[in-house]
Amino acid sequence: QVQLVESGGGLVQPGESLRLSCAASGSWLRLNAMGWYRQAPGKERELVAVTTTGSTNYADSVKGRFTISRDNAKNTVYLQMNSLKAEDTAVYYCNAQVTYYDGRLVGEKDYWGQGTQVTVSP
């Protein structure tokens, strides 16, 4: 099993910054992609940013404002969010893709954090 613990959400004004953190713990053969998704009220969950070995991808709506980074020694992924806008208001979820061995088979599985609220409001 893998646990993801997020922190760093909160209430900020437009133009301000926040930094989200997500620490992974548990057991795995390999911790693959880690990323952030968000879900606003009445909308579907959408990708914000994801990082794998040697590459990162961002949603068009956050390019140039958000930066994803990863500390492999701490199994932690971060999301630095600058120049926040009201439309960035959502619950932000951490995601991790792991390769595991269950004693018989090697497989891959996605895990999700519990979510952290980000609210951008004057």
Disulfide bonds with the S-S distance in Angstrom:
Cys22-Cys94 2.04
